[in-house]
Amino acid sequence: MLRAAILFFIIALVAMVFGANNIAGVSAELGKTLLYVFLALAVISFVVSLATGRRSGPPLG
């Protein structure tokens, strides 16, 4: 999801350079929305892992 947000920001920058302001605006808004969704899911995942005491990765060592 973070990759999609970055991709939409890149599309917005390219569209802005070529003068397609409508496409740039839509892509920037989609990128911002996806970034906020990603951040919300990351925070929720972090809080849930703290509350349950479980780790999401393989054990170290």
Sine and cosine of phi, psi and omega as CSV:
sin_phi,cos_phi,sin_psi,cos_psi,sin_omega,cos_omega
0.00,0.00,-0.61,0.80,0.05,-1.00
-0.90,0.43,-0.61,0.79,0.05,-1.00
-0.89,0.45,-0.62,0.78,0.02,-1.00
-0.91,0.41,-0.64,0.77,0.03,-1.00
-0.89,0.45,-0.70,0.72,0.03,-1.00
-0.90,0.44,-0.65,0.76,0.02,-1.00
-0.88,0.48,-0.69,0.73,0.01,-1.00
-0.92,0.40,-0.57,0.82,0.07,-1.00
-0.92,0.40,-0.62,0.78,0.05,-1.00
-0.91,0.41,-0.67,0.75,0.05,-1.00
-0.87,0.49,-0.66,0.75,0.02,-1.00
-0.89,0.46,-0.66,0.75,0.01,-1.00
-0.91,0.42,-0.69,0.73,0.01,-1.00
-0.91,0.42,-0.68,0.73,0.01,-1.00
-0.90,0.43,-0.59,0.80,0.02,-1.00
-0.92,0.40,-0.63,0.78,0.02,-1.00
-0.89,0.45,-0.63,0.78,-0.02,-1.00
-1.00,0.06,0.00,1.00,0.10,-0.99
1.00,0.02,0.20,0.98,0.03,-1.00
-1.00,-0.03,0.99,0.17,-0.12,-0.99
-0.92,0.40,-0.57,0.82,0.01,-1.00
-0.90,0.43,-0.71,0.70,0.01,-1.00
-0.91,0.41,-0.63,0.78,0.01,-1.00
-0.89,0.46,-0.68,0.73,0.00,-1.00
-0.91,0.42,-0.69,0.72,0.00,-1.00
-0.91,0.41,-0.69,0.73,0.00,-1.00
-0.91,0.42,-0.64,0.77,0.02,-1.00
-0.91,0.42,-0.66,0.75,0.03,-1.00
-0.91,0.42,-0.67,0.74,0.05,-1.00
-0.89,0.46,-0.66,0.75,0.02,-1.00
-0.89,0.45,-0.68,0.73,0.03,-1.00
-0.90,0.44,-0.68,0.73,0.00,-1.00
-0.88,0.47,-0.72,0.70,0.01,-1.00
-0.91,0.42,-0.58,0.81,0.04,-1.00
-0.90,0.43,-0.69,0.73,0.02,-1.00
-0.91,0.42,-0.63,0.77,0.04,-1.00
-0.90,0.43,-0.69,0.73,0.03,-1.00
-0.87,0.50,-0.72,0.69,-0.01,-1.00
-0.90,0.44,-0.65,0.76,0.02,-1.00
-0.89,0.45,-0.70,0.71,0.02,-1.00
-0.92,0.40,-0.58,0.81,0.03,-1.00
-0.91,0.41,-0.68,0.73,0.01,-1.00
-0.92,0.40,-0.68,0.73,0.03,-1.00
-0.88,0.48,-0.70,0.72,0.02,-1.00
-0.89,0.46,-0.66,0.75,0.01,-1.00
-0.90,0.43,-0.70,0.71,-0.01,-1.00
-0.91,0.42,-0.68,0.74,0.01,-1.00
-0.90,0.43,-0.64,0.77,0.01,-1.00
-0.93,0.37,-0.55,0.84,0.08,-1.00
-0.94,0.35,-0.64,0.77,-0.04,-1.00
-0.94,0.34,-0.60,0.80,-0.04,-1.00
-1.00,-0.01,-0.31,0.95,0.00,-1.00
0.98,0.22,0.23,0.97,-0.01,-1.00
-0.99,-0.14,0.50,-0.87,0.07,-1.00
-0.97,-0.25,0.58,-0.82,-0.06,-1.00
-1.00,0.07,-0.35,0.93,-0.06,-1.00
-0.99,-0.10,0.08,-1.00,0.05,-1.00
-0.94,0.34,0.41,-0.91,-0.01,-1.00
-0.91,0.42,0.62,-0.78,0.02,-1.00
-1.00,0.07,0.58,-0.82,0.10,-0.99
1.00,0.03,0.00,0.00,0.00,0.00
